[in-house]
Each structure stands twice: as structure tokens, then as C-alpha cells.
């Protein structure tokens, strides 16, 4: 049943322009923030193109890697030492 076209179509990652939605959100955020800081259309075009190609390759490798990163950051507690300026200290 897991190999039927209907099952695959209903369970695959939602994509737009070949990128999963989370990848597209990351791309738009980085490119637009950079554009607002630099005010350069050249930056907008080049970083949009390079970012799209890079994220498309990353999505082909693992479409869920950004979700894994977000879940890791949300579930890992921040050390009080970090807030005191002592840097990141990881303990078991």
C-alpha cells in the first residue's frame, strides 16, 4: 500500500517551486533581510539564485533537515552559564 501513487501523493512533502515550504520560508527570509540591509538588487538576484540552488540540493539530500534543526533548538535547554556570558556548555 505504501508504494501506490495515491499514498505517495497524499503523504509527500508540500512543495512550491521545487522546494519544501520550510526551505522556501528560510530562503525568502534570508534573501529579503539581506536585500533590506544592502539595498542592492544585485544581492537580491544573486543570493536568490544561489540560495535556491543550494536549498534545492539540500532538499534533494534530506527534505526534513530544517525541521530536525528547529526541533533540536526547541528541545535543547539553554544553559544559565550562556546567559551569564560564559559561553555554551553542554552537559549530559
C-alpha positions as CSV (number, residue, x, y, z in Angstrom):
1,X,0.0,0.0,0.0
2,X,2.9,2.4,0.7
3,X,4.0,2.2,-2.9
4,X,0.7,3.2,-4.5
5,X,0.6,6.6,-6.3
6,X,-2.3,7.7,-4.2
7,X,-0.4,7.1,-0.9
8,X,2.8,8.7,-2.1
9,X,0.9,11.7,-3.4
10,X,-1.0,12.2,-0.2
11,X,2.0,11.8,2.2
12,X,4.8,13.6,0.3
13,X,6.2,17.0,1.5
14,X,4.3,20.1,0.2
15,X,6.5,21.9,-2.2
16,X,6.5,25.2,-4.1
17,X,8.9,25.8,-6.9
18,X,10.6,22.6,-6.1
19,X,11.3,23.5,-2.5
20,X,9.6,22.3,0.6
21,X,7.7,25.1,2.3
22,X,10.1,25.5,5.2
23,X,13.0,25.8,2.8
24,X,11.2,28.5,0.9
25,X,10.5,30.4,4.1
26,X,14.2,30.3,5.0
27,X,15.2,31.4,1.5
28,X,12.8,34.3,1.4
29,X,13.7,35.4,4.9
30,X,17.5,35.4,4.3
31,X,17.3,37.0,0.9
32,X,14.9,39.7,1.9
33,X,16.7,40.6,5.1
34,X,19.9,40.8,3.1
35,X,18.3,43.0,0.5
36,X,16.9,45.3,3.1
37,X,20.3,45.7,4.7
38,X,22.3,46.1,1.5
39,X,19.6,47.7,-0.7
40,X,21.2,46.0,-3.7
41,X,19.2,44.4,-6.4
42,X,22.4,42.5,-7.4
43,X,22.4,40.9,-4.0
44,X,18.8,40.1,-4.3
45,X,19.2,38.3,-7.7
46,X,22.5,36.6,-6.9
47,X,21.6,35.3,-3.4
48,X,18.2,34.3,-4.5
49,X,19.6,32.2,-7.3
50,X,22.5,30.7,-5.3
51,X,20.3,30.2,-2.3
52,X,17.6,28.4,-4.4
53,X,20.2,26.1,-6.0
54,X,21.8,25.3,-2.6
55,X,18.5,24.7,-0.8
56,X,17.2,22.6,-3.8
57,X,20.3,20.4,-3.4
58,X,19.8,20.2,0.3
59,X,16.2,19.3,-0.2
60,X,17.2,16.5,-2.6
61,X,19.6,15.2,0.1
62,X,17.1,15.4,3.1
63,X,13.8,17.3,2.8
64,X,13.3,17.3,6.6
65,X,16.7,18.6,7.8
66,X,15.4,22.1,8.7
67,X,12.6,20.6,10.7
68,X,15.1,18.5,12.6
69,X,17.2,21.6,13.3
70,X,14.2,23.5,14.6
71,X,13.0,20.6,16.8
72,X,16.6,20.3,18.2
73,X,16.8,24.0,19.1
74,X,13.3,24.0,20.7
75,X,14.0,20.9,22.8
76,X,17.5,21.7,24.0
77,X,17.5,23.8,27.1
78,X,19.7,26.9,27.2
79,X,22.4,26.8,29.9
80,X,22.3,29.5,32.6
81,X,26.0,29.9,32.0
82,X,25.3,31.1,28.5
83,X,23.1,33.9,29.9
84,X,25.9,35.0,32.2
85,X,28.3,35.3,29.3
86,X,30.3,32.1,29.9
87,X,29.5,30.6,26.5
88,X,27.8,27.4,25.6
89,X,28.4,24.5,28.0
90,X,26.8,21.1,27.2
91,X,26.5,18.5,29.9
92,X,25.0,15.1,29.9
